Structures are given as structure tokens and as C-alpha cells.
């Protein structure tokens, strides 16, 4: 079963320690050729009439020429893009999809992660990103952070359940995945409502209406990674490599978020 948050309270602090240990391996894996170049169609049309008015901006994906091209995630990192027009309505539509508790916690956790990336990579000057600490503490919400930690543990426990013998990995990739599985000693027995996958597919439809293509790219990757994690927990994952790639990139983003959040708090203590 999926344990209530109050049972896991003692585990949530520990997950940040796990994130510190996992970070070098997951970042290295996400930089491997098979994981940093992905097939994501950012040209899918917006089918939600109310949100079509926000589809105004030109494409901002670097080196993208066709819908079937692979996109380099190293050339298009998740950073602060300045995207605001229609963002609140996009999130309202995503939250309105379901009032299921676990769905809300997943969305809260993912939104918190995106918020932290905005703060961590707020402005780029001379090829270097600078943080915005004041923006982080102005908008930080403890409840959202707890939902993020819950989501991070959910993703880590899904990764820990992977059967390596069924994944077609290159030797370097297999070594990195094995090292991470040794760190992720999590045995949460979680079965998630299958309706969550349907709900997240609807989220992907909403993301098609985002006017910033880099935001759309990372939104699609992370929601697709959530679908993979749910399939693993429900024992319905059929070892498709593209789906595993989405999980790895989601896990990378969440791990970076956990470590960045810790650094924000450390900075405040100084």
C-alpha cells in the first residue's frame, strides 16, 4: 500500500541524505548519449480551447528542426526562462484534473521542483548561472517541500525496484545504475491507483498548451517519467528504454532539487 505521509515523516529527512549520495551517479548517467538526447515532440498541438490563446511565443528549443529530431537536454537545461504568460492557468488546469490525494501530492512535489530550478538557475551571465536566494525564501512553502520529499522517495523506490536483467544498457550505464541501486536501499511496497496514469496523460495534453517550448520539453519529460515510476510500482512496466530514459531524467531533476534546496538552507544559516 502507499503509506500515509505521517508514517513516513521519519523517512523524509533521510531521503535528502540519499539524494546527496546518488547525485554524482544520476548526473553522470543523465549525461550519457542514450539519456541526454531524447525524442520529445514539442510540436504537439494544444487541444484545450481555453488555453490555445497562450500558444503565442516562437519556439525556443536550441538546434531543433523537426518534430522527430532528438533534442539535446544538455543544450536545453531546465532553467529560469522568464515564462509567465498563461502559467497560472496551466497549473490551474493541471490541479483541476483530479482531487485525488496522491495526485495532488505528486503535482505539488513536481511544481516545487520546478520552482527550485527557477531559483537555482535564475539568470545566466557569461555562461554561468546565478541563484536567486531571496526569491526562494519568499515563495518557499513547507507543505510543498514535504510533498516534494514524498515524491522523491516515490521515484527512488521505483528505481530501486528495477530489474537490471531486463534493461538493455551499455556497460558504463549498467555500472552507474548498479551503483545507484546499491545506494537506494528502499523497500516501500506501494501500489498506486491506475487512474493516476490516465490523469498524468491528461497533464501531458495540458503541457502542449505551454507557450515556452523549453518549459514544454521538461514538462513532458517529467510527467512521462512519473508514468514510468507508477508502472514500476504497479508491476506493469514493460522495460521500454525510452520510458526508462524519462524516469532517469525526472530522477536527475528531483535529485538536483533536493541538493539545491539543502544549499539554500545552508546559505541562510551563514
Order of alpha helices (4+ residues) and beta strands (2+ residues): alpha-alpha-beta-beta-alpha-alpha-beta-beta-alpha-alpha-alpha-alpha-alpha-alpha
